[in-house]
Amino acid sequence: MMKSFLKSVRSNSVAIVSGVVLGLVAAALTPAPALSQSATQNPNNQHYSAQEIVQAGHQFFGTTTAGFAEVIERVFADSGQPTGYIVGQEAAGAFFGGLRYGEGTMYLKNGGSYRVYWQGPSIGFDFGGNGSRVMTLVYNITSPNQIYTRFIGVEGSAYIIGGFGVNYQQNQYIRLAPIRTGVGARLGANVGYLKYTPEPTWNPF
């Protein structure tokens, strides 16, 4: 099902870009739902170590190159140890405005795995299409329901190390660090958001 879903996204994303800009502006003006202050704390102080993330990433991406270890070192230096991570696949297309759709599984250090879907628009000097794998480090999350909201891209946070692209996203309390490789590391000068949901949807807004 996901293969046909992603194939359809790649073939149709450019055709529906005309509505992305207005939708993005409207959505950006809508604040993300606020989480309670307790959502910023992990009472059990359970975090993934860099070694655990590198091992999981090598298994997921199917690579043992030094590039992934280097990007993890940079992300850990920027944000510290995550309390969870998401691994999955996505498709994206853009021509100055674009769309991104994906699905995956979120793992929390304090236990459990959960299906996650994401979708969202972007605008900027970015064009092309790709399908890729993505591993997203999740910070300050203690409950799986906290992921089901909108995350705005952090301006100026995108970079590429060793063929892996990273761009940070966040809401009021939770910070995400999506890591993509190959053509999926397309990091044109764009701004946007991703909306994470428990079920798949075509609506990126």
C-alpha atoms as an extended CHARMM CRD file, in Angstrom:
* protein
*
       205  EXT
         1         1  MET       CA              0.0000000000        0.0000000000        0.0000000000  PROA      1               0.0000000000
         2         2  MET       CA              2.7870000000        2.4200000000        0.9550000000  PROA      2               0.0000000000
         3         3  LYS       CA              4.6150000000        1.8720000000       -2.3510000000  PROA      3               0.0000000000
         4         4  SER       CA              1.5960000000        2.8890000000       -4.3880000000  PROA      4               0.0000000000
         5         5  PHE       CA              0.9180000000        5.7350000000       -1.9520000000  PROA      5               0.0000000000
         6         6  LEU       CA              4.4220000000        7.1530000000       -2.3800000000  PROA      6               0.0000000000
         7         7  LYS       CA              4.3650000000        6.6270000000       -6.1600000000  PROA      7               0.0000000000
         8         8  SER       CA              1.1560000000        8.6010000000       -6.3730000000  PROA      8               0.0000000000
         9         9  VAL       CA              2.6270000000       11.3720000000       -4.2490000000  PROA      9               0.0000000000
        10        10  ARG       CA              5.6820000000       11.7000000000       -6.4680000000  PROA      10              0.0000000000
        11        11  SER       CA              3.6150000000       11.8880000000       -9.6430000000  PROA      11              0.0000000000
        12        12  ASN       CA              1.0410000000       14.3490000000       -8.3220000000  PROA      12              0.0000000000
        13        13  SER       CA              2.8580000000       16.6220000000       -5.8860000000  PROA      13              0.0000000000
        14        14  VAL       CA              3.9170000000       19.2080000000       -8.4840000000  PROA      14              0.0000000000
        15        15  ALA       CA              0.3790000000       19.4660000000       -9.8450000000  PROA      15              0.0000000000
        16        16  ILE       CA             -1.0610000000       20.5410000000       -6.4930000000  PROA      16              0.0000000000
        17        17  VAL       CA              1.7080000000       22.9700000000       -5.5040000000  PROA      17              0.0000000000
        18        18  SER       CA             -0.4040000000       26.0060000000       -6.4470000000  PROA      18              0.0000000000
        19        19  GLY       CA             -2.3930000000       25.6710000000       -3.2120000000  PROA      19              0.0000000000
        20        20  VAL       CA              0.6050000000       25.1030000000       -0.9880000000  PROA      20              0.0000000000
        21        21  VAL       CA              1.7190000000       28.7070000000       -0.4330000000  PROA      21              0.0000000000
        22        22  LEU       CA             -1.6440000000       29.9880000000        0.8450000000  PROA      22              0.0000000000
        23        23  GLY       CA             -2.0870000000       26.9000000000        2.9610000000  PROA      23              0.0000000000
        24        24  LEU       CA              1.3750000000       27.2370000000        4.4500000000  PROA      24              0.0000000000
        25        25  VAL       CA              0.8420000000       30.8820000000        5.3520000000  PROA      25              0.0000000000
        26        26  ALA       CA             -2.4910000000       30.1350000000        7.0320000000  PROA      26              0.0000000000
        27        27  ALA       CA             -1.1160000000       27.1410000000        8.8990000000  PROA      27              0.0000000000
        28        28  ALA       CA              2.0060000000       28.9570000000       10.0140000000  PROA      28              0.0000000000
        29        29  LEU       CA             -0.1850000000       31.5940000000       11.6650000000  PROA      29              0.0000000000
        30        30  THR       CA             -1.9640000000       28.8960000000       13.6890000000  PROA      30              0.0000000000
        31        31  PRO       CA              0.0460000000       28.0970000000       16.8490000000  PROA      31              0.0000000000
        32        32  ALA       CA              0.8630000000       24.4950000000       17.5930000000  PROA      32              0.0000000000
        33        33  PRO       CA             -1.0500000000       23.0350000000       20.5480000000  PROA      33              0.0000000000
        34        34  ALA       CA              0.7340000000       23.7820000000       23.7930000000  PROA      34              0.0000000000
        35        35  LEU       CA              1.9290000000       20.8550000000       25.8560000000  PROA      35              0.0000000000
        36        36  SER       CA              2.0280000000       20.7990000000       29.6160000000  PROA      36              0.0000000000
        37        37  GLN       CA              5.2830000000       21.6940000000       31.2830000000  PROA      37              0.0000000000
        38        38  SER       CA              5.6840000000       18.0460000000       32.3550000000  PROA      38              0.0000000000
        39        39  ALA       CA              6.0360000000       17.1330000000       28.6850000000  PROA      39              0.0000000000
        40        40  THR       CA              9.5010000000       18.6940000000       28.6910000000  PROA      40              0.0000000000
        41        41  GLN       CA             10.7740000000       16.3460000000       31.3490000000  PROA      41              0.0000000000
        42        42  ASN       CA             11.5050000000       12.6450000000       31.2710000000  PROA      42              0.0000000000
        43        43  PRO       CA             10.8680000000       11.4570000000       34.8450000000  PROA      43              0.0000000000
        44        44  ASN       CA             12.8900000000        8.2930000000       34.3270000000  PROA      44              0.0000000000
        45        45  ASN       CA             15.7650000000       10.1730000000       32.7110000000  PROA      45              0.0000000000
        46        46  GLN       CA             15.7860000000        7.6220000000       29.8910000000  PROA      46              0.0000000000
        47        47  HSD       CA             17.6080000000        8.7120000000       26.7770000000  PROA      47              0.0000000000
        48        48  TYR       CA             19.2140000000        6.9790000000       23.8110000000  PROA      48              0.0000000000
        49        49  SER       CA             22.9850000000        7.1100000000       23.7030000000  PROA      49              0.0000000000
        50        50  ALA       CA             24.8860000000        8.0680000000       20.5760000000  PROA      50              0.0000000000
        51        51  GLN       CA             26.0720000000        4.4660000000       20.2360000000  PROA      51              0.0000000000
        52        52  GLU       CA             22.4910000000        3.1550000000       20.3050000000  PROA      52              0.0000000000
        53        53  ILE       CA             21.3750000000        5.6410000000       17.6450000000  PROA      53              0.0000000000
        54        54  VAL       CA             24.3700000000        4.9350000000       15.4070000000  PROA      54              0.0000000000
        55        55  GLN       CA             23.7280000000        1.2000000000       15.6380000000  PROA      55              0.0000000000
        56        56  ALA       CA             20.0160000000        1.6170000000       14.8620000000  PROA      56              0.0000000000
        57        57  GLY       CA             20.8290000000        3.9700000000       11.9970000000  PROA      57              0.0000000000
        58        58  HSD       CA             23.3260000000        1.6010000000       10.4200000000  PROA      58              0.0000000000
        59        59  GLN       CA             20.7570000000       -1.1970000000       10.5530000000  PROA      59              0.0000000000
        60        60  PHE       CA             18.0350000000        1.0310000000        9.0950000000  PROA      60              0.0000000000
        61        61  PHE       CA             20.0080000000        2.7740000000        6.3480000000  PROA      61              0.0000000000
        62        62  GLY       CA             22.0490000000       -0.3260000000        5.5810000000  PROA      62              0.0000000000
        63        63  THR       CA             25.3530000000        1.4760000000        5.8010000000  PROA      63              0.0000000000
        64        64  THR       CA             28.3960000000        1.4010000000        8.0430000000  PROA      64              0.0000000000
        65        65  THR       CA             30.0640000000        4.4890000000        6.5960000000  PROA      65              0.0000000000
        66        66  ALA       CA             31.5300000000        7.1580000000        8.8370000000  PROA      66              0.0000000000
        67        67  GLY       CA             29.0810000000        9.7390000000        7.4800000000  PROA      67              0.0000000000
        68        68  PHE       CA             26.1960000000        8.6750000000        9.7030000000  PROA      68              0.0000000000
        69        69  ALA       CA             28.3390000000        8.6350000000       12.8430000000  PROA      69              0.0000000000
        70        70  GLU       CA             29.5230000000       12.1480000000       11.9810000000  PROA      70              0.0000000000
        71        71  VAL       CA             26.0230000000       13.5390000000       11.5780000000  PROA      71              0.0000000000
        72        72  ILE       CA             24.9080000000       11.9060000000       14.8450000000  PROA      72              0.0000000000
        73        73  GLU       CA             27.8760000000       13.4870000000       16.6020000000  PROA      73              0.0000000000
        74        74  ARG       CA             26.7800000000       16.8880000000       15.2860000000  PROA      74              0.0000000000
        75        75  VAL       CA             23.1260000000       16.4020000000       16.2400000000  PROA      75              0.0000000000
        76        76  PHE       CA             24.0580000000       15.2180000000       19.7440000000  PROA      76              0.0000000000
        77        77  ALA       CA             26.3230000000       18.2440000000       20.1340000000  PROA      77              0.0000000000
        78        78  ASP       CA             23.4270000000       20.5030000000       19.1150000000  PROA      78              0.0000000000
        79        79  SER       CA             20.5790000000       18.8790000000       21.0380000000  PROA      79              0.0000000000
        80        80  GLY       CA             21.8670000000       16.1880000000       23.3870000000  PROA      80              0.0000000000
        81        81  GLN       CA             20.4060000000       12.6940000000       23.8210000000  PROA      81              0.0000000000
        82        82  PRO       CA             16.9400000000       11.9780000000       22.3600000000  PROA      82              0.0000000000
        83        83  THR       CA             14.1400000000       10.2490000000       24.2520000000  PROA      83              0.0000000000
        84        84  GLY       CA             12.8310000000        8.5970000000       21.0790000000  PROA      84              0.0000000000
        85        85  TYR       CA             13.3420000000        8.1670000000       17.3550000000  PROA      85              0.0000000000
        86        86  ILE       CA             11.2830000000        7.5100000000       14.2210000000  PROA      86              0.0000000000
        87        87  VAL       CA             12.3740000000        5.4000000000       11.2500000000  PROA      87              0.0000000000
        88        88  GLY       CA             10.3740000000        5.3300000000        8.0320000000  PROA      88              0.0000000000
        89        89  GLN       CA             10.1180000000        6.2710000000        4.3900000000  PROA      89              0.0000000000
        90        90  GLU       CA              8.7400000000        9.2820000000        2.5800000000  PROA      90              0.0000000000
        91        91  ALA       CA              8.1560000000       10.8760000000       -0.7870000000  PROA      91              0.0000000000
        92        92  ALA       CA              8.4910000000       14.5510000000       -1.6140000000  PROA      92              0.0000000000
        93        93  GLY       CA              8.1930000000       16.8030000000       -4.6280000000  PROA      93              0.0000000000
        94        94  ALA       CA              8.6740000000       20.5240000000       -5.1060000000  PROA      94              0.0000000000
        95        95  PHE       CA              8.8960000000       23.3110000000       -7.6400000000  PROA      95              0.0000000000
        96        96  PHE       CA              9.4640000000       26.4120000000       -5.4730000000  PROA      96              0.0000000000
        97        97  GLY       CA              6.6220000000       25.0160000000       -3.3550000000  PROA      97              0.0000000000
        98        98  GLY       CA              6.2820000000       21.3860000000       -2.4270000000  PROA      98              0.0000000000
        99        99  LEU       CA              4.7360000000       18.5970000000       -0.4350000000  PROA      99              0.0000000000
       100       100  ARG       CA              6.1260000000       15.7730000000        1.6710000000  PROA      100             0.0000000000
       101       101  TYR       CA              4.3890000000       12.5830000000        2.8210000000  PROA      101             0.0000000000
       102       102  GLY       CA              5.7430000000        9.7270000000        4.8920000000  PROA      102             0.0000000000
       103       103  GLU       CA              5.0920000000        6.9390000000        7.3460000000  PROA      103             0.0000000000
       104       104  GLY       CA              7.1650000000        5.1240000000        9.9290000000  PROA      104             0.0000000000
       105       105  THR       CA              7.4640000000        3.7430000000       13.4360000000  PROA      105             0.0000000000
       106       106  MET       CA              8.3640000000        5.7210000000       16.5320000000  PROA      106             0.0000000000
       107       107  TYR       CA             10.3430000000        4.0450000000       19.3140000000  PROA      107             0.0000000000
       108       108  LEU       CA             10.5000000000        5.5240000000       22.7990000000  PROA      108             0.0000000000
       109       109  LYS       CA             13.2900000000        4.7760000000       25.2330000000  PROA      109             0.0000000000
       110       110  ASN       CA             10.7930000000        4.3350000000       28.0510000000  PROA      110             0.0000000000
       111       111  GLY       CA              9.0590000000        1.5920000000       26.0630000000  PROA      111             0.0000000000
       112       112  GLY       CA              6.7350000000        0.9800000000       23.1290000000  PROA      112             0.0000000000
       113       113  SER       CA              6.6030000000        1.4220000000       19.3700000000  PROA      113             0.0000000000
       114       114  TYR       CA              3.9420000000        3.4230000000       17.5250000000  PROA      114             0.0000000000
       115       115  ARG       CA              2.8990000000        4.0140000000       13.9090000000  PROA      115             0.0000000000
       116       116  VAL       CA              3.3560000000        7.6010000000       12.7510000000  PROA      116             0.0000000000
       117       117  TYR       CA              2.4110000000        9.3940000000        9.5210000000  PROA      117             0.0000000000
       118       118  TRP       CA              3.5450000000       12.8410000000        8.4490000000  PROA      118             0.0000000000
       119       119  GLN       CA              2.6710000000       15.3140000000        5.7420000000  PROA      119             0.0000000000
       120       120  GLY       CA              3.2550000000       18.9670000000        5.0770000000  PROA      120             0.0000000000
       121       121  PRO       CA              4.0800000000       21.7660000000        2.6160000000  PROA      121             0.0000000000
       122       122  SER       CA              7.1690000000       23.8600000000        2.0570000000  PROA      122             0.0000000000
       123       123  ILE       CA              8.0310000000       26.9520000000        0.0570000000  PROA      123             0.0000000000
       124       124  GLY       CA             11.3740000000       28.2940000000       -1.1620000000  PROA      124             0.0000000000
       125       125  PHE       CA             14.0570000000       27.8630000000       -3.8050000000  PROA      125             0.0000000000
       126       126  ASP       CA             13.7840000000       24.1140000000       -3.9550000000  PROA      126             0.0000000000
       127       127  PHE       CA             12.6660000000       21.7920000000       -6.7240000000  PROA      127             0.0000000000
       128       128  GLY       CA             12.7060000000       18.1310000000       -7.6960000000  PROA      128             0.0000000000
       129       129  GLY       CA             11.2420000000       14.9160000000       -6.3700000000  PROA      129             0.0000000000
       130       130  ASN       CA             12.5400000000       12.0760000000       -4.2970000000  PROA      130             0.0000000000
       131       131  GLY       CA             11.6710000000        9.0530000000       -2.2380000000  PROA      131             0.0000000000
       132       132  SER       CA             13.8990000000        8.3380000000        0.7120000000  PROA      132             0.0000000000
       133       133  ARG       CA             14.3840000000        6.7760000000        4.0990000000  PROA      133             0.0000000000
       134       134  VAL       CA             14.4180000000        9.0520000000        7.0920000000  PROA      134             0.0000000000
       135       135  MET       CA             15.4310000000        8.6510000000       10.7230000000  PROA      135             0.0000000000
       136       136  THR       CA             14.1200000000       11.3570000000       13.0450000000  PROA      136             0.0000000000
       137       137  LEU       CA             15.5140000000       11.8880000000       16.5220000000  PROA      137             0.0000000000
       138       138  VAL       CA             12.8150000000       13.0140000000       18.9750000000  PROA      138             0.0000000000
       139       139  TYR       CA             13.5930000000       15.1690000000       22.0110000000  PROA      139             0.0000000000
       140       140  ASN       CA             11.6220000000       15.8470000000       25.2150000000  PROA      140             0.0000000000
       141       141  ILE       CA              8.8450000000       13.3530000000       24.5020000000  PROA      141             0.0000000000
       142       142  THR       CA              7.4170000000       11.1490000000       27.2440000000  PROA      142             0.0000000000
       143       143  SER       CA              4.0940000000       10.0500000000       25.7120000000  PROA      143             0.0000000000
       144       144  PRO       CA              3.4060000000        8.8780000000       22.1260000000  PROA      144             0.0000000000
       145       145  ASN       CA              0.4180000000       11.2440000000       21.7880000000  PROA      145             0.0000000000
       146       146  GLN       CA              2.7440000000       14.2280000000       22.0390000000  PROA      146             0.0000000000
       147       147  ILE       CA              4.0570000000       13.5690000000       18.5140000000  PROA      147             0.0000000000
       148       148  TYR       CA              0.6480000000       14.0330000000       16.8940000000  PROA      148             0.0000000000
       149       149  THR       CA              0.8330000000       17.7420000000       16.1850000000  PROA      149             0.0000000000
       150       150  ARG       CA              2.4970000000       20.2620000000       13.8550000000  PROA      150             0.0000000000
       151       151  PHE       CA              6.2400000000       20.9780000000       13.8480000000  PROA      151             0.0000000000
       152       152  ILE       CA              7.6620000000       24.0920000000       12.2170000000  PROA      152             0.0000000000
       153       153  GLY       CA             11.0410000000       23.9840000000       10.4680000000  PROA      153             0.0000000000
       154       154  VAL       CA             13.7800000000       25.8710000000       12.3140000000  PROA      154             0.0000000000
       155       155  GLU       CA             15.1130000000       28.5670000000       10.0240000000  PROA      155             0.0000000000
       156       156  GLY       CA             18.7720000000       28.2020000000        9.0990000000  PROA      156             0.0000000000
       157       157  SER       CA             19.1340000000       24.7840000000       10.7290000000  PROA      157             0.0000000000
       158       158  ALA       CA             19.6020000000       22.6760000000        7.5590000000  PROA      158             0.0000000000
       159       159  TYR       CA             22.9870000000       21.1550000000        6.7710000000  PROA      159             0.0000000000
       160       160  ILE       CA             24.5550000000       18.1200000000        5.1100000000  PROA      160             0.0000000000
       161       161  ILE       CA             27.3600000000       15.9850000000        6.5580000000  PROA      161             0.0000000000
       162       162  GLY       CA             28.7530000000       12.9050000000        4.8560000000  PROA      162             0.0000000000
       163       163  GLY       CA             25.8110000000       12.6510000000        2.4560000000  PROA      163             0.0000000000
       164       164  PHE       CA             23.2200000000       12.8670000000        5.2440000000  PROA      164             0.0000000000
       165       165  GLY       CA             20.9460000000       15.8850000000        5.4360000000  PROA      165             0.0000000000
       166       166  VAL       CA             19.5110000000       17.2580000000        8.6810000000  PROA      166             0.0000000000
       167       167  ASN       CA             16.9780000000       20.0090000000        9.3290000000  PROA      167             0.0000000000
       168       168  TYR       CA             15.5010000000       20.7040000000       12.7550000000  PROA      168             0.0000000000
       169       169  GLN       CA             11.7930000000       21.0780000000       13.5030000000  PROA      169             0.0000000000
       170       170  GLN       CA             10.0820000000       21.9650000000       16.7320000000  PROA      170             0.0000000000
       171       171  ASN       CA              6.9370000000       23.0800000000       18.5010000000  PROA      171             0.0000000000
       172       172  GLN       CA              6.7730000000       24.6940000000       21.9250000000  PROA      172             0.0000000000
       173       173  TYR       CA              8.5010000000       21.8530000000       23.7630000000  PROA      173             0.0000000000
       174       174  ILE       CA              9.4240000000       18.9710000000       21.4440000000  PROA      174             0.0000000000
       175       175  ARG       CA             12.3280000000       19.1280000000       19.0020000000  PROA      175             0.0000000000
       176       176  LEU       CA             12.8060000000       16.8390000000       16.0060000000  PROA      176             0.0000000000
       177       177  ALA       CA             15.9200000000       16.1660000000       13.9610000000  PROA      177             0.0000000000
       178       178  PRO       CA             15.0270000000       14.3610000000       10.6830000000  PROA      178             0.0000000000
       179       179  ILE       CA             18.0680000000       12.7160000000        9.0490000000  PROA      179             0.0000000000
       180       180  ARG       CA             17.8440000000       11.7970000000        5.3560000000  PROA      180             0.0000000000
       181       181  THR       CA             20.3490000000       10.2910000000        2.9700000000  PROA      181             0.0000000000
       182       182  GLY       CA             21.0210000000       10.3150000000       -0.7760000000  PROA      182             0.0000000000
       183       183  VAL       CA             18.4760000000       12.1640000000       -2.8810000000  PROA      183             0.0000000000
       184       184  GLY       CA             16.3690000000       12.4420000000        0.2460000000  PROA      184             0.0000000000
       185       185  ALA       CA             18.8500000000       14.9560000000        1.6270000000  PROA      185             0.0000000000
       186       186  ARG       CA             17.3600000000       17.6360000000       -0.6650000000  PROA      186             0.0000000000
       187       187  LEU       CA             17.7550000000       20.7150000000        1.5310000000  PROA      187             0.0000000000
       188       188  GLY       CA             16.9220000000       23.6740000000       -0.7030000000  PROA      188             0.0000000000
       189       189  ALA       CA             16.3280000000       27.0240000000        0.9190000000  PROA      189             0.0000000000
       190       190  ASN       CA             12.8210000000       26.3850000000        2.1090000000  PROA      190             0.0000000000
       191       191  VAL       CA             10.6060000000       26.8450000000        5.1140000000  PROA      191             0.0000000000
       192       192  GLY       CA              7.6400000000       24.7520000000        6.0590000000  PROA      192             0.0000000000
       193       193  TYR       CA              6.1950000000       22.3690000000        8.5910000000  PROA      193             0.0000000000
       194       194  LEU       CA              5.2780000000       18.7250000000        9.0150000000  PROA      194             0.0000000000
       195       195  LYS       CA              2.0790000000       17.5090000000       10.6390000000  PROA      195             0.0000000000
       196       196  TYR       CA              2.3630000000       14.1370000000       12.3900000000  PROA      196             0.0000000000
       197       197  THR       CA             -0.7950000000       11.9980000000       12.6470000000  PROA      197             0.0000000000
       198       198  PRO       CA             -1.7740000000        8.5210000000       13.9010000000  PROA      198             0.0000000000
       199       199  GLU       CA             -3.4940000000        7.7250000000       10.5720000000  PROA      199             0.0000000000
       200       200  PRO       CA             -2.5340000000        8.4590000000        6.9370000000  PROA      200             0.0000000000
       201       201  THR       CA             -4.1530000000       11.4850000000        5.2740000000  PROA      201             0.0000000000
       202       202  TRP       CA             -3.7740000000       13.3450000000        1.9850000000  PROA      202             0.0000000000
       203       203  ASN       CA             -4.4420000000       16.7120000000        3.6310000000  PROA      203             0.0000000000
       204       204  PRO       CA             -1.0580000000       18.3710000000        4.2670000000  PROA      204             0.0000000000
       205       205  PHE       CA             -2.5930000000       21.2340000000        6.2210000000  PROA      205             0.0000000000
